[in-house]
Amino acid sequence: MDSAVRDLFNHHDPHRIFETYRDRLYGKLGGPFPFRLAETPLFFTPTLRDHLKTAAVEIAGQLSRPETITELKKAIPPHYDAPGMDALPHCVQVDFALCHDERGELVPKLVELQAFPSLYALETVEADMWASALNEVPELKRDWTCFFDSREHAMSLMRRSILGGNDPKEVALVDYQPEKQKTSPDFTATKHLFDVDSVCVTSLIKEGKKLFRIKDGKRIQVKRIYNRMVFDELEVKKVPVPFEWNDELDVTWCSHPNWYWAWSKYSLPFLDHPAVPRARYLADFKEAPIDLDTFVLKPLFSFAGSGVIVDVTKEDFDRVPMELRPSYLLQHKVQYAWTIRMPGAGENDDLDAHNAVKAEVRVMLMRGSDGEALEPLLPLVRLSRGKMLGVDQNKSAETLWTGGTVGIW
């Protein structure tokens, strides 16, 4: 965290700055949002920014080895194995807890990863609105950015990845009831930045190998799917998808649905990196380890933190049936640092739940055409004072400075 900028922000009426940001964000995308907006961005130092960027690239590089991908494909359920899987995913999210190392410096520790789209467009607009609000304070006037590379490069890469060379009207952001999803502000931002419509999967029409949608009474062929469908939601709600996942379809994907399974928590035991806590499949344990309290229990395929047990007991371990244990992971806990000093906290005060918040940073990677490498684009940030960092676990209006935000520098 950039402590000098943090002190300036905290001493220049941060609530007023936040209200300016929030009002402009809602004015651009509509509001209120279905999740809590944190009252501050995370101000990165160049060192922390580069450390996050490097760790994410190195982790993606380990998973990109052909022999590793061959093993990871075993996670794809046969009835979900879609044709046309590409060599690498278009979108990858690498989530890091911010922790202290032995010297007291902030370092990233991997929490999880997923080869699935995330809030690329929303974070871009959020960063723009924070920059606009901050630049009204003379002491905070800067050339603020959220992009690891130039803005022009990032916007070009997002456009090429999402559109895949198609006309925007031939691309559909597909989810189930997109207007009701908590990610709906990102869908609005995607329309704003790239002119791509959100479409409910149940409204797609399949004819032979082609998919169509109806807009303004006209049939439009869908040639590319910006895939926001979460499989566990589709299964739980028994959503009538108008095609079989094994079908040969005349569509391309961003990202191809098979990557949801292959690059997921299932991949964590394959990683060997200083930023990655040790993880093992639950099926690898014949009995509960004696240091069970040092682990987190996670289902391999769940969304938004559902099913995660932070304080694992032997009863939790024993409760998972033997036949389901290959679908669970035990991962060593990480100790989140109290990262952001709140207004009113003295410079020499020890930071805790009363005067600081913890942070989790999602490094969001993308690639463009086949043959291009995955690149880190920008960071999404979640703030919390509790044990879980997701926006679903930080909803209370009384819990100030928690929720979703963006990292800037």
N, C-alpha and C positions, 0 to 999 in steps of 0.2 A: 504494500500500500504506500502511496506517495503521501507521507505524513505532512509535508509542507502544504500541499494542496488541500489535504483533509482539514488542517487547522484553519485555512482561509475559508473553506466552505462552511465549517461549523460555526464560525464567528460572523458570518454575513447573512443572518436570518435564513437558515436552510429551509425552514418551512415555507417561506415566501418563494424561494427558488423552486422548491418542489411543486408548489401550486401552479407556478408559471409553466413548468415542464408538463405537469399533468393536464392542465387546461389546453395547451397546444397539442399534446398527443391526442387527447379526446377530440379536439377540433379537427385533426387530420384523419383519424380513423374511427371516430365514434366511441362512445363510452357511456357508462363505466365498463371496465373490463371484468370478465368472470374470474379474475384472480387478483390477488393483492399486489399493487405496485409498491415497491420499496421506495422510501423517501430520499434515497441517495444513490448515485452511481458508485461503482468501485473504481477508485483512481489508481491505476497501475503505475509502478515504476518501470523503467525500461528493463531492469534486471528480471523482475517477476514476469513481465510480458514475454520476454525472450525465453525464459525458463519454461513457461507454459507452452509456448509455440514449439520449442524444440522437443519437449517430452511427447506432445501429441503426434508430431511427425515421426518420431522414432518408434512409438507404439504402433502407429498405422503401418510403418515400414515392416515391423516384425510380422504383423498379420498378413502382409501382402506377399509373403513368400509362397511360391506355388505349392510346396509340400505342406505348408500350414493350411492353406485354403482347402486343399484336398481333405484334410482331417476335419476342418470346420464345416464342410458341406454335409457331414454326417448328422448335423443338428437339424437339417431341413426335413420336416415330416413329409413322407411320400405324397400325401394328398394335397400338400401345399407346394410341391416342387414345380415351379413354373418354368416353362421353356424360355430359352433366350437369355440365361443369366450371363452377365458380362464379366470381364476379367477383374474388375474392381467396382465397389459401390460408388455412386455419385455423391452421396452424402454420408458423413460420419460424425458422430458426436462423442467426444471424449470428456468425461466428467471428472474433475479433480476437486478434492478437498484442499483447502489452504491450511497448512500445518506449519508448526515450527520445527526446524531442525535442531541439532545439538548446539548450534551457535545462536539460536533464537531468530534465525532468518526465516522468512516465509518461503515455503517450498510446496509444490503440488504433489498430492498423493492420489492415485487413481481410485475412483469410487466405482464407476462402471463405464461401459461404452455401448454404442448402438449404431449400426449402419442404417440410419433412418433419417429422413428430413427433420429439421427443427425450425426454430423461429428466425430464419435468416432475414426475412423482410422486416419483421417486427423489430428486431434488435437494431437494424439499420435506421428505422424511423425513430426509435427511442433515443438512439445516440444523437441523431440530428436535433431532436427536441431538447435533450439535455444541453447540447452545445448552444442552442439558441437561448435557453434560460440562463446558463452560466455566463454567457457573454454580455448579459445586461449588468453584471457586476464588474466594475472596472478591474478589481484585483484578480478576478477569475477569467479575464478575457484571454483566450488562447485559441490556437488552431486545433480544437479537439477532434479526435478521431477514435473509432472503434476498430479500424481495419489494420490487420498485420502488414498488409501491403498498401498500395495507394487505393483511394476510393474508386478511381476509374477502373483499375484492374479488378477489384472485387465486384463491382457492379457488372462488368463484362462477363466475369466468370459465373456469377449467379444466373445471369440471363442465358448464357450458353448452356449451362447445366440444366436449368428448369425447362427451357424451350426446346433444347436439342435440335436447333435449326428449323423448327416448325413455326408457322404463324401462331401467335398467341391464341387465336380462337380455336385452333386444332389441339390445344393443350388443355387439360382439365386437372385442377387440383381436386383429387378424389378422396373423400372421407365419408363416414356415415353421419348423416344429418349435420353437415359442417357448420350450419348456423348455430347449433346447440353445443358445439365443442368448446372447451375452455381455451383452445388454441385459435378460436375464431378471429381474434384481432390480427393474428399473423396472416390469416386468409385474406382479410381486408387489405393488409399491407402488401401482400403479394399481388393482389389486383391493382393496387395503387402504383406499384413499382413496375410490374411486368405485364399488366393487363390480362392476367390469367384468372378465369372464373373458377369458383368453388362449385363442385357438383357432388350430389349424394350418389353413392355407388348404386343404390337401388333404382335410380332414374336412368342409368345407362341402358342402352338397347343393343343387344348382340344380334348381328345378322351375318351368318357364316363366320369368317374370321375377323370381321370388322365390329367396332364399337361406335355407337352414335350417342349424341345428346341432343336435347331439344332446347333451343334458345329463340325467344321471340317468335315461336311458332315454326321455326325452321330446324330441319335436321342437319347437324354438323358432325362430321366424322371426328372422332377422338383418335389422334395419331400418337399422342404421348400422354402418359399419366404421371403427374406429380403426386407420388403415392403417399398419402397421409393415413391410410387405413391401418388400424391396430388390430392384429389378429385376435387377441384375447377379447377385445370388445365385440368384434364380429361374432365370435363363438358364444360368448355369454348372452348376447342379445339375440342370437339366432337370426342374424341379418340375412335376408335373401339376396345374396350376390348373384347377378344375372349371368355369370359364367363360372366354369370350373377353373380352379387355379392351374390345373394341368393342360388347359386348352391352349392350342396354338392360336395366338391373336396377332393381328396386324397393328400392334402398338409397341412403342418403346417405353421404358420406365425410368423414373428418377425418384428414388433408387429402385432397382429391381427387387421384387418382394422377397426373393430368396435370401438377400443380405440381412433382412430383419432377424433371421435365425442364425446365420453363420457368424456374423460379427455382432456379438451380443455378450451377455454375461457368460455364455458358453465358452467364449474365447479366452477368458481371463486366465485359466490355468496354463495356457500356452505362452503367456508372456513372461519374460525375464528382463526386468528393467528396474532401476533404482526408484522410480516413481510408482511402481506397482506392488501393493501389498500381496503377500502370498495368498492364493486362492486354490481350493480343491473342491471337486465334486463331492457331494454328501455320500454318494455310493462308494467312495474310496475309503470311508471310515467304517471299520467293523464295529466300533463302539464309539460313544461320545468321547472326545478328547478331554483330558483332565483340565485343560485350560480353556474350556468352552466359552468362558466369559470374555475371552479376547477375540472372539469371532462375531461376525454378523451372518445370519442365515438369510439367504435370498433365493426366491424362485428364479430360474433362469429366464423365463419368458413372462414378464409382467410389466405393467406400464405405470408410470408416475409413482413408483415406490410401493405399490400394493403388494402385500404379502411379506414385506421385509420385516425381520425381527432383529432389533438392535441388541437387546439384552437377552441372549439365548440361554435357555435352561435345558437341563437334560430331558425334561418333559417335552419341550419343543422338539428336541432332536428325535426322541422316541416316537413322537406323534406322526412323523412323516413315514408313510408305508414304504416298505422295502422297494416295491415296484416303482415308486415315484422318486426315489432318492437320486437317480441319475439326472433328474430335472431340478435339483437344488444345488446350491453352492454354499460352502463355508468360506468366508473371506475374512482375513485378519482386519480388526478394527483400525481405523485411523483416528487420531486425536485432533479434531478441528481446533484451530487457533481462534482466540477472540481477536478478530482481525480489524474491525472498524470501530474506532473510538467515537462514541456518541457525543453530541453537544452537552456541555456541563461536566464531562469527565475531565479531571485534572491531568496534566501532562505526566505526572509521576504516579497517578493512581494505577493500581493493578486492575487489569481489564477482566470483567466477568459479565454475567448475564444482566447485571443492573446497568452497566454503562457501555456495553459493546455488543457486537453481533458477529456471528461466524459466517463464513462465505464458502460457496462452492462455485467453481468456474467451469463452464462447458466450453471447450474449444471446438468450434464448429468448422469442419473441413468440407471441402467440395472438390470435385474435378469436373472438367468440361468434356471434351470429346474422348473417345477411346484412344488410349495411348498416353493421355495426359496424366500426370501424377496428382494425387490428392494434395490440396493446399489448405493450410489453416487460414480462415477468412476473418473471423471475429469472435469475441467471447460473449456468451450469455452468463449472467450471474444470478445466483439465488442466495438470499440472506435469511438467517434464522438465529434464534436463541435456543432452539430445542435440539432434539437428537436427529430429527429428519429435516432435510433442507428443501424438499420439494414444495411448490406453491400450494399443493393440496394440504400440506401440513402447516402452512403459515397463512391462515385466512383472517385471523382476528384483527379487527380495526384497532384494538387496544395494544397490539404488539407492534409498536412503532419500529420503523427501519428494518422490517422484514418483508419478504416476498420477492418478486421478480424485478430484475434491473439489468444493466449492461455495464461492461467494463470499458473505460475510456482512458486516454492518455493524451 
